[in-house]
């Protein structure tokens, strides 16, 4: 090989690597643009329907503050103080402008800032939900992968039976069992309460472990089932057969072809799991004595505090949009099918 050829080889590799990097960035940006184009109108429609909740509910701060026997004049005076006598679209415009600036209004029941109240509970729920999602992903991916690699064997049947069993267990039943066994009898974990991470990682993990495990069962089941099915389907594709014929080893075939193409359905499952974990944890929060987002939503709904309920719905919408956007970006990066726009 001549000196000129030796110098040209690194240049060619550098050019190919740069082109691949530009292609990857362009693909991610295209996915981001498509996701935003879908999520923005969805967010606008969802917030409009959310704000219309007050008019549809027929509730009023005057009824909460003055009682059912209040006179029409007193009701009109209180509603004017809250700005409810203005046209509906004017009210919506002011409220939506506040939402864009992180201001979700004022509680009808205690006059507190709703953004502050939600922030206090959301920190608790996000801690539990994130840990539950992590447990669900790790255990679910492990079970789904082993079941797919040992398909049609007793291991596959055992994992499938276990996953089916935990999928029908309600989180509150699992939570009660965990408290009775691990907290009360064995005293391995605290039975209730919450300590912020700022006060110590160890106590924080100790307090969120049991509720996170209780919530993770559904995630484990869904991830394991989806991953097992998609991996088995990927093994039947022609590109896997071609890789085997070319002499690639089982490990390289699995990680280079099967896993990357089989991740899509399992990752897509996570798109709605995380927001649902945050919003559907009210029973678990009651069991473990947590003042979280779900419990705040339940208390606000029972009190008829419409602005607080609207704030909860807006935050839930944002969680769904942001997490699905994140999942779409991950799919665009790691799965070949998404890279082709499939």
Number of C-alpha atoms within 10 A of each C-alpha: 5 7 7 8 9 10 10 12 11 11 11 11 11 12 12 12 12 12 12 12 12 12 13 15 13 12 19 19 14 14 22 17 12 13 18 15 11 12 18 12 11 14 16 12 12 15 21 16 13 21 24 15 16 18 12 10 10 8 14 19 21 22 17 15 14 13 11 10 8 13 12 9 9 13 20 14 15 18 17 13 12 15 12 18 13 11 9 12 12 12 15 16 12 10 19 18 13 13 17 9 9 11 16 24 18 20 20 23 16 10 9 13 15 22 19 13 17 20 14 15 18 21 16 22 28 18 19 29 27 17 20 27 24 17 20 26 22 13 19 28 23 16 24 28 22 16 26 22 16 13 14 10 11 11 16 20 14 12 18 18 12 13 22 15 12 17 17 11 13 14 23 20 13 19 22 18 15 19 22 14 13 15 17 14 10 10 12 12 19 18 22 17 14 19 17 15 14 8 9 10 11 10 16 17 19 15 21 26 18 27 29 27 22 23 28 28 25 25 25 26 26 22 28 28 24 21 27 27 17 21 26 18 14 20 20 11 13 10 14 18 12 12 16 14 9 9 9 14 10 11 10 12 19 19 11 14 20 22 20 17 22 24 23 24 17 23 20 17 17 20 19 16 21 21 23 15 23 24 23 19 24 22 17 25 23 15 17 21 14 25 19 28 28 26 22 20 23 15 15 20 16 11 14 19 22 26 24 28 25 24 25 26 18 19 22 17 17 15 18 20 22 17 17 23 19 15 19 21 19 17 22 23 16 15 18 17 15 18 16 9 9 6
